[in-house]
């Protein structure tokens, strides 16, 4: 079970590798880390504490911290959506931190909220397997996966269980979709 | 649906917050209201049942609000998205 310290260590090492900083407000930072730890306990992966998650990996993949929207938001607003990761000028207090508008597409948000919540009387379904995409060429089932934490890329059927470089968990891997030209 | 009522001395406005229990901005919002003695109600959407979330979803949709949090409704007509202290202060007169 991931604890606060471990979550902090993970976020710190990721911030460092990307040139970001963690939120300088200690109590705010601890609330965010506690939210990440709670989500990891609930769903098995640390989804964004400030967004609604479903527990369905395919629907939540883009909001697993560090989320797919972080880099663009830090670039534009100086902080990611939940403000765990901030830019240097915000960290140093030179620029005020304001709420970051939601960049996640509304249709994804709607799909998430429709699938969220603890079922009341429905029997628990077996872990849902994502639909296997049909490939026209290449080895069947082989996909490119990149580690959202360190950028390591692997060509495999499934993402690595642990990132061999930064030890991030399987959930940190996202599929890379490439289009071959020529 | 588990709606929590936080008592306060300032009851000039009816304040309702849609929040997430894990969200630090939502926590900040609740604390802001408490610190200003404003009475309010909130629901932590992530802790709700599917049925309740469906009710919340259609309510937010009816109001034309996006599905993000915190969403603060004041006197049933003003909706504030996110912890925007200035907007909250103005709407609540504090």
Interface residues (C-beta under 8 A of the other chain):
Chain A: X28 X31 X32 X34 X35 X36 X38 X39 X49 X50 X51 X52 X53 X82 X83 X98 X99 X101 X102 X106 X109 X110 X112 X113 X114 X116 X117 X118 X119 X120 X122
Chain B: X20 X21 X22 X23 X24 X25 X26 X27 X28 X45 X46 X47 X48 X49 X50 X51 X52 X53 X54 X56 X57 X66 X67 X68 X69 X82 X83 X84
